[in-house]
Amino acid sequence: MNILNECTFLTQEQIRDIEEKYAGRYVFESCLKDKDGKWLNFPAAIFYTDKAHPEGSNYFAMFMLHGHPMIADGISATEGHIVGVKAFNGDVIYSRYRHDYRVSPDKTVFIDGGRDYLRSGMYETDRFVNMKVNKDRLEIVKL
């Protein structure tokens, strides 16, 4: 299975520049929690670094806010499980944030809802997978 976790708003070159500047590794794209513990409705690129920030975690998030690049602690994006759906070609897709409607490249499945809710046209429950962040990787896990 191939988890499609590419970033939708940063190019590969920008990701490489961020990785080099901050000694981090791109993990996946997701949303962050706000100060009240609710999921925000925009994507953030989550990076892992071996050396934790003195006032934070090993994860940092890059995102755009009103057209400006921002950086924040990315630990909230790594909490809990992320639900994905396996397409018929083996690709796994997931919704990164609320109202992020995603269709697999082979056009056999879709998913929506981010971390807030799950909507999919898939009724074969064995096609749903749970994923979790493990350091610098997004992995499929068994519950």
C-alpha positions in Angstrom: 0.0 0.0 0.0 1.2 3.5 -0.9 0.0 6.3 1.4 -0.5 9.4 -0.7 0.8 12.0 1.8 2.2 14.6 -0.6 1.9 18.3 0.3 -0.6 20.3 -1.7 0.7 23.8 -1.1 4.5 23.4 -1.0 6.6 22.2 -3.9 9.2 19.4 -3.5 11.9 22.1 -3.7 10.3 24.2 -0.9 10.1 21.0 1.2 13.8 20.3 0.7 14.6 23.9 1.6 12.6 23.7 4.8 14.1 20.3 5.7 17.6 21.7 5.2 17.0 25.0 7.1 15.4 23.4 10.1 17.1 19.9 10.0 13.7 18.2 9.7 12.0 15.6 7.5 8.6 16.1 5.9 6.1 13.6 7.4 2.6 14.4 6.0 0.0 17.1 5.6 -2.8 17.5 8.1 -4.5 20.1 10.2 -3.6 21.4 13.6 -5.7 21.9 16.7 -6.5 25.4 18.0 -6.1 26.5 21.6 -9.6 25.0 22.4 -8.7 21.6 21.0 -10.7 21.9 17.8 -9.3 21.0 14.4 -8.5 24.0 12.2 -9.8 24.1 8.7 -6.6 24.5 6.7 -3.7 22.3 5.9 -0.3 22.3 7.5 2.9 20.5 6.4 4.2 18.5 9.4 7.9 18.0 9.8 9.9 15.9 12.3 13.3 16.8 13.7 15.5 14.7 15.9 16.2 17.6 18.3 13.1 18.9 20.0 12.5 22.6 20.3 13.3 23.8 23.8 9.7 25.0 24.3 8.0 22.5 22.1 8.1 19.1 20.5 10.0 17.2 17.8 7.3 18.3 15.3 6.9 21.6 13.6 4.2 22.7 11.2 4.5 25.1 8.2 1.3 26.6 6.9 -0.1 29.7 5.1 -2.1 32.3 7.0 -3.5 35.2 5.0 -0.9 34.6 2.3 2.0 34.6 4.8 4.1 31.5 5.7 3.9 30.6 9.4 5.6 28.0 11.6 4.2 26.4 14.8 4.5 23.4 17.0 3.1 20.5 15.0 2.5 17.9 17.8 -1.3 18.2 17.7 -1.3 16.9 14.1 0.3 13.7 15.3 -2.2 12.9 18.0 -4.7 10.0 17.6 -5.4 8.0 14.4 -6.0 9.3 10.9 -8.6 7.4 8.9 -7.8 6.6 5.3 -9.4 4.6 2.5 -7.6 2.2 0.2 -8.3 2.6 -3.5 -8.6 -0.5 -5.7 -5.0 0.2 -7.1 -3.6 0.0 -3.5 -3.1 3.7 -2.9 -4.3 5.0 0.5 -5.9 8.5 0.6 -7.0 10.6 3.5 -8.7 13.9 4.0 -6.3 16.5 5.5 -8.8 18.9 7.0 -12.6 19.5 7.2 -14.1 19.8 3.7 -10.9 18.4 2.1 -12.7 16.2 -0.5 -10.1 13.8 -2.0 -10.5 11.3 -4.8 -8.0 8.5 -5.4 -5.9 8.8 -8.6 -7.7 5.7 -10.0 -11.0 7.4 -9.2 -12.4 4.4 -7.3 -12.8 5.9 -3.8 -13.2 9.3 -2.2 -12.9 10.6 1.4 -13.8 13.9 3.1 -14.0 15.4 6.6 -10.4 15.6 7.8 -10.2 14.9 11.5 -13.7 16.2 12.2 -15.9 13.6 10.4 -15.7 10.8 7.9 -17.6 10.8 4.6 -16.8 8.3 1.9 -18.7 6.4 -0.8 -17.0 3.2 0.3 -19.1 0.6 1.9 -16.5 -2.2 2.1 -15.2 -1.6 5.6 -12.0 -3.6 4.9 -11.0 -0.7 2.6 -10.7 1.7 5.6 -7.3 1.9 7.3 -6.1 3.6 10.4 -2.8 5.5 10.3 -0.6 7.0 13.0 2.5 9.1 12.9 5.7 7.2 14.0 8.5 9.7 14.2 9.1 10.8 10.6 6.6 8.4 9.0 2.9 8.1 8.5 2.1 4.3 9.0 -0.9 2.1 8.7 -1.7 0.5 12.1 -3.9 -2.3 13.4 -6.3 -1.4 16.1 
